[in-house]
């Protein structure tokens, strides 16, 4: 139950980031652009990172403590790999969000705001939404396919 809550929270925070990124990229109002990039950094540090790490940790604990196991099914290994990649990219991308927030804080001219309007947060958040929706589908569908370890455990 905890894993579902953390994962859904993470998805919600990513959708929020996507909305903010689109608003910042397309806004004609300078205050809206600056505000969107400032809030993106806050959402990143206080929602995305904690929820992504909580999803990873609770997923590991749940898989190790349930009949599904961590290494028995390909769909679980696929979700683990997706989660690890997403968390890694997010941790690295926080530097970019920090740079954009700093630029937003210091922007004094229309040229500064033009530099600030970047499609990068839209692309990253869009990819994250697609990745998390794929993980959601894997969790619901639970496609068949035992790993060799899972096959040995199921048929000793």
C-alpha positions in Angstrom: 0.0 0.0 0.0 2.8 2.4 0.9 4.5 1.7 -2.5 1.4 2.6 -4.4 1.0 5.8 -2.4 4.6 6.9 -3.1 4.4 5.9 -6.7 1.1 7.7 -7.4 2.4 10.8 -5.5 5.5 10.7 -7.7 3.4 10.5 -10.8 1.3 13.5 -9.5 4.4 15.5 -8.8 5.8 14.8 -12.3 2.5 15.8 -13.9 2.6 19.0 -11.9 6.2 19.6 -13.1 5.0 19.1 -16.7 2.3 21.7 -16.3 4.7 24.1 -14.8 7.3 23.5 -17.4 4.8 24.1 -20.2 3.6 27.2 -18.5 7.1 28.5 -18.1 8.1 27.7 -21.7 5.0 29.2 -23.3 4.1 32.1 -21.0 4.2 35.6 -22.5 4.2 37.1 -19.0 7.7 37.5 -17.5 6.5 36.9 -14.0 4.8 33.7 -15.0 7.9 32.4 -16.7 10.1 33.3 -13.7 7.7 31.9 -11.2 7.3 28.6 -13.1 11.1 27.9 -13.1 11.4 28.9 -9.5 8.6 26.5 -8.5 10.0 23.7 -10.6 13.1 23.7 -8.5 11.1 23.5 -5.3 8.9 20.7 -6.6 12.0 18.9 -7.6 13.7 19.0 -4.2 10.6 18.7 -2.0 8.3 16.4 -4.0 10.0 14.6 -6.9 13.2 13.5 -5.1 11.6 12.3 -1.9 8.7 10.5 -3.6 11.0 8.9 -6.2 13.4 7.6 -3.5 10.4 6.5 -1.4 8.9 4.6 -4.4 12.3 2.9 -5.0 12.7 1.9 -1.3 9.2 0.8 -0.7 9.2 -1.2 -4.0 12.4 -3.0 -2.9 11.0 -3.8 0.5 7.6 -4.9 -0.9 9.2 -7.2 -3.5 11.6 -8.8 -1.0 8.8 -9.3 1.5 6.2 -10.8 -0.8 5.6 -13.9 -2.9 6.5 -11.9 -6.0 10.2 -11.6 -5.0 12.7 -9.2 -6.5 14.4 -11.5 -9.0 11.6 -13.9 -9.9 9.7 -12.0 -12.6 10.9 -9.9 -15.5 8.2 -7.2 -15.0 9.6 -6.6 -11.5 13.2 -6.3 -12.8 12.0 -4.1 -15.6 10.2 -1.8 -13.1 13.3 -1.7 -10.9 15.5 -0.8 -13.8 13.1 1.9 -14.9 13.0 3.3 -11.3 16.7 3.3 -11.0 17.2 5.1 -14.3 14.4 7.6 -13.5 15.9 8.4 -10.1 19.4 8.7 -11.5 18.3 11.1 -14.3 16.2 13.1 -11.8 19.2 13.5 -9.4 21.4 14.7 -12.3 18.7 16.9 -13.8 18.3 18.8 -10.5 21.5 20.7 -11.4 19.8 21.9 -14.6 16.6 22.9 -12.7 18.9 24.7 -10.2 20.6 26.6 -13.0 17.2 27.6 -14.5 15.9 28.8 -11.1 19.1 30.8 -10.6 18.6 32.4 -14.0 15.0 33.1 -13.2 16.0 34.8 -9.9 18.6 37.0 -11.6 16.7 37.7 -14.9 16.5 41.4 -15.5 15.9 41.8 -19.2 13.8 40.2 -21.9 16.9 38.6 -23.3 17.5 36.8 -20.0 13.9 35.5 -20.1 14.4 34.3 -23.6 17.3 32.2 -22.4 15.2 30.9 -19.6 12.4 29.6 -21.8 13.7 26.1 -22.4 12.0 23.0 -23.7 14.2 20.8 -21.6 12.0 20.6 -18.5 9.0 19.9 -20.8 10.9 17.0 -22.5 12.2 15.6 -19.2 8.8 15.8 -17.4 7.0 14.3 -20.5 9.5 11.4 -20.6 9.0 10.9 -16.9 5.2 10.7 -17.2 5.6 8.1 -20.0 8.0 6.1 -17.9 5.8 6.2 -14.8 2.7 5.3 -16.8 4.5 2.3 -18.3 5.5 1.2 -14.7 1.9 1.6 -13.7 0.7 -0.6 -16.6 3.3 -3.3 -15.7 2.1 -3.2 -12.1 -1.5 -3.8 -13.2 -1.0 -6.3 -16.0 1.9 -8.2 -14.4 3.0 -9.9 -17.6 4.0 -13.5 -17.4 7.6 -14.4 -17.7 9.7 -15.9 -14.9 13.4 -15.3 -14.8 15.6 -18.4 -14.7 15.9 -17.8 -10.9 12.1 -17.5 -10.6 11.6 -20.7 -12.7 14.0 -22.6 -10.4 12.1 -21.3 -7.3 8.7 -22.2 -8.8 9.8 -25.7 -10.0 12.4 -27.0 -7.6 
